[in-house]
Amino acid sequence: MSLIHYPPSYYAASANPAPERPPLQGETSADVCVIGAGFTGLSTAIALLEGGFSVVVLEAAKVGFGASGRNGGQIVNSYSRDIDAIERSVSAGSAKLLADMAFAGGRIIRERVQKYGIACDLKDGGVFAALTAKQIKHLEAQKRLWERFGYNNQLEMLDDQGIRGVVASERYVGGLLDKSGGHIHPLNLALGEAAAVERLSGRIYEQSPATRIERGAQPVVHTAEGQVKARFVVVAGNAYLGNLVPELAAKSMPCGTQVITTEPLSEEIAKTLLPQDYCVEDCNYLLDYYRLSAERRLIYGGGVVYGARDPANIEAIIRPKMLKTFPQLEKVKVDFAWTGNFLLTLSRLPQVGRLNDNIYYSQGCSGHGVTFTHVVGKALAEAINGQASRFDAFAELPHYPFPGGRLFRVPFTAIGAWYYSLRDKLGI
Ligand SMILES: Cc1cc2nc3c(=O)[nH]c(=O)nc-3n(C[C@H](O)[C@H](O)[C@H](O)COP(=O)(O)OP(=O)(O)OC[C@H]3O[C@@H](n4cnc5c(N)ncnc54)[C@H](O)[C@@H]3O)c2cc1C
């Protein structure tokens, strides 16, 4: 079997040392078999192990191979659609639970980093940058909404002068600072979480794609050379899951987004660009997101490819976006460019649920998943442990199939994206 390696990302090039984890061979058993070693799988595994369960994690490639090891590293509170959309979709009790959890992910990450001594360049502070007056109004409403749900003393509106104090770009008319936002080296967070799993006596097998789940009272997860008998299975393959669980594939769509990383910037340029070292995402539907790395490289992402085909020249797509924001970087070299897949759902809200009573899943956080995956991991572990109130609140979010089925998912969504990108361009 040929080994699957990390993509050529800046994160892979600056990853902390990690052990080689051999593939699963032969038969084994555990209370829970987790499929996928991204943030969802690892976060669930840690919460289960802390609760006394035995856990085996099967990873098709390497820890953090998927979106968790390739993303913008931005700790963004709430969900891909905000709590007001959630309030319209579920009961008042579930909305309250989901709203409380909307601000818990960053706290869980910080606790884990502290508790397990994870070196992942954690920094505080994230900014939503507005390109239009309409987006400012939206941010004001977002601040009111979050404060209504008790998220106080963390948010600060920035006017056109204020935003220039945090990002040296002429594009923005204002913004919203979230002091509990922040950023991390995502692959190093995933690797640190994997080490925590093992420290808690969990077992992780890499290069071990689950090929089949035998459903039943005691499910069995098969790989090419082995199998895991478990009381429960957690499916956490997200955009990389393929068709392992056809019910999940039918209601979601993998999409690619691309990231570039510059050569290290001088201290002076870095300090001018992002003086507070906050991460930034703009307020467009098809948004740009960026931040500095620990060694002062600018990590800049954006763009969406529906259907997750890998674009041929990533730098040609993302560099113009970076230069539109920071024309002063014209002469700066790009050292790394890569693509990664996130999973889109029709509602842009995550899909969390249970199949056959003992197969749990979470997928489709539609682009904002760093915090959500940490929250849902706890909720999944609680549910397996018999306390399902938070899990049930997530499970109440409605799931919709893509109209026209798999064949029409890409054209349908691309039309939607074209519409939203037109709205971004026209500022409406
Ligand atoms: C380029 C990019 C930038 C992003 N930026 C941000 C950001 O700045 N902030 C933010 O909040 N969110 C961001 N996101 C979204 C966020 O990264 C994801 O929502 C989150 O990491 C999803 O985690 P996950 O564990 O569910 O999935 P993944 O991290 O994709 O992990 C799934 C894992 O399952 C494995 N797997 C799949 N199938 C099998 C199988 N059959 N058997 C065994 N293993 C399997 C895969 O190999 C993979 O390692 C970004 C996403 C991308 C792609």
The ligand as an SDF file (V2000), in Angstrom:
LIG
                    3D

 53 58  0  0  0  0  0  0  0  0999 V2000
   -7.8550   25.6230    3.7110 C   0  0  0  0  0  0  0  0  0  0  0  0
   -8.8400   25.6780    4.8490 C   0  0  0  0  0  0  0  0  0  0  0  0
   -8.8440   26.7840    5.6620 C   0  0  0  0  0  0  0  0  0  0  0  0
   -9.7100   26.8270    6.7590 C   0  0  0  0  0  0  0  0  0  0  0  0
   -9.5810   27.8430    7.6590 N   0  0  0  0  0  0  0  0  0  0  0  0
  -10.3030   27.8040    8.8130 C   0  0  0  0  0  0  0  0  0  0  0  0
  -10.0610   28.7660    9.8220 C   0  0  0  0  0  0  0  0  0  0  0  0
   -9.1370   29.5970    9.7250 O   0  0  0  0  0  0  0  0  0  0  0  0
  -10.8670   28.7320   10.9300 N   0  0  0  0  0  0  0  0  0  0  0  0
  -11.8580   27.8020   11.0720 C   0  0  0  0  0  0  0  0  0  0  0  0
  -12.5730   27.8250   12.0780 O   0  0  0  0  0  0  0  0  0  0  0  0
  -12.0560   26.8340   10.1530 N   0  0  0  0  0  0  0  0  0  0  0  0
  -11.2850   26.8070    9.0340 C   0  0  0  0  0  0  0  0  0  0  0  0
  -11.4460   25.8060    8.1300 N   0  0  0  0  0  0  0  0  0  0  0  0
  -12.3800   24.7070    8.4350 C   0  0  0  0  0  0  0  0  0  0  0  0
  -11.7680   23.7260    9.4590 C   0  0  0  0  0  0  0  0  0  0  0  0
  -10.4280   23.4840    9.1630 O   0  0  0  0  0  0  0  0  0  0  0  0
  -12.5470   22.4250    9.4350 C   0  0  0  0  0  0  0  0  0  0  0  0
  -13.9000   22.7090    9.6580 O   0  0  0  0  0  0  0  0  0  0  0  0
  -12.0980   21.4300   10.5010 C   0  0  0  0  0  0  0  0  0  0  0  0
  -10.7020   21.3100   10.5410 O   0  0  0  0  0  0  0  0  0  0  0  0
  -12.7410   20.0740   10.2300 C   0  0  0  0  0  0  0  0  0  0  0  0
  -12.1730   19.1240   11.1010 O   0  0  0  0  0  0  0  0  0  0  0  0
  -12.5820   17.5990   10.9710 P   0  0  0  0  0  0  0  0  0  0  0  0
  -11.8100   16.8490   11.9740 O   0  0  0  0  0  0  0  0  0  0  0  0
  -14.0540   17.4730   11.0170 O   0  0  0  0  0  0  0  0  0  0  0  0
  -12.1530   17.1890    9.4930 O   0  0  0  0  0  0  0  0  0  0  0  0
  -10.6850   16.9710    8.8880 P   0  0  0  0  0  0  0  0  0  0  0  0
   -9.6950   17.8140    9.5730 O   0  0  0  0  0  0  0  0  0  0  0  0
  -10.7940   17.0910    7.4170 O   0  0  0  0  0  0  0  0  0  0  0  0
  -10.3200   15.4910    9.3140 O   0  0  0  0  0  0  0  0  0  0  0  0
  -10.9100   14.3640    8.7420 C   0  0  0  0  0  0  0  0  0  0  0  0
   -9.8910   13.2440    8.8310 C   0  0  0  0  0  0  0  0  0  0  0  0
  -10.5560   12.0120    8.5620 O   0  0  0  0  0  0  0  0  0  0  0  0
   -9.6890   11.2130    7.7930 C   0  0  0  0  0  0  0  0  0  0  0  0
  -10.5310   10.2410    7.0940 N   0  0  0  0  0  0  0  0  0  0  0  0
  -11.4570   10.4560    6.1220 C   0  0  0  0  0  0  0  0  0  0  0  0
  -12.0170    9.3050    5.7270 N   0  0  0  0  0  0  0  0  0  0  0  0
  -11.4550    8.3240    6.4870 C   0  0  0  0  0  0  0  0  0  0  0  0
  -11.6100    6.9130    6.5350 C   0  0  0  0  0  0  0  0  0  0  0  0
  -12.4600    6.2630    5.7180 N   0  0  0  0  0  0  0  0  0  0  0  0
  -10.8900    6.2200    7.4410 N   0  0  0  0  0  0  0  0  0  0  0  0
  -10.0100    6.8380    8.2720 C   0  0  0  0  0  0  0  0  0  0  0  0
   -9.8130    8.1860    8.2350 N   0  0  0  0  0  0  0  0  0  0  0  0
  -10.5330    8.9170    7.3670 C   0  0  0  0  0  0  0  0  0  0  0  0
   -8.9820   12.1870    6.8720 C   0  0  0  0  0  0  0  0  0  0  0  0
   -7.7920   11.6660    6.3600 O   0  0  0  0  0  0  0  0  0  0  0  0
   -8.7760   13.3720    7.7990 C   0  0  0  0  0  0  0  0  0  0  0  0
   -7.5340   13.3360    8.4470 O   0  0  0  0  0  0  0  0  0  0  0  0
  -10.6340   25.7650    6.9870 C   0  0  0  0  0  0  0  0  0  0  0  0
  -10.6760   24.6760    6.1230 C   0  0  0  0  0  0  0  0  0  0  0  0
   -9.7830   24.6180    5.0690 C   0  0  0  0  0  0  0  0  0  0  0  0
   -9.7960   23.4350    4.1520 C   0  0  0  0  0  0  0  0  0  0  0  0
  1  2  1  0
  2  3  1  0
  2 52  2  0
  3  4  2  0
  4  5  1  0
  4 50  1  0
  5  6  2  0
  6  7  1  0
  6 13  1  0
  7  8  2  0
  7  9  1  0
  9 10  1  0
 10 11  2  0
 10 12  1  0
 12 13  2  0
 13 14  1  0
 14 15  1  0
 14 50  1  0
 15 16  1  0
 16 17  1  0
 16 18  1  0
 18 19  1  0
 18 20  1  0
 20 21  1  0
 20 22  1  0
 22 23  1  0
 23 24  1  0
 24 25  2  0
 24 26  1  0
 24 27  1  0
 27 28  1  0
 28 29  2  0
 28 30  1  0
 28 31  1  0
 31 32  1  0
 32 33  1  0
 33 34  1  0
 33 48  1  0
 34 35  1  0
 35 36  1  0
 35 46  1  0
 36 37  1  0
 36 45  1  0
 37 38  2  0
 38 39  1  0
 39 40  1  0
 39 45  2  0
 40 41  1  0
 40 42  2  0
 42 43  1  0
 43 44  2  0
 44 45  1  0
 46 47  1  0
 46 48  1  0
 48 49  1  0
 50 51  2  0
 51 52  1  0
 52 53  1  0
M  END
$$$$
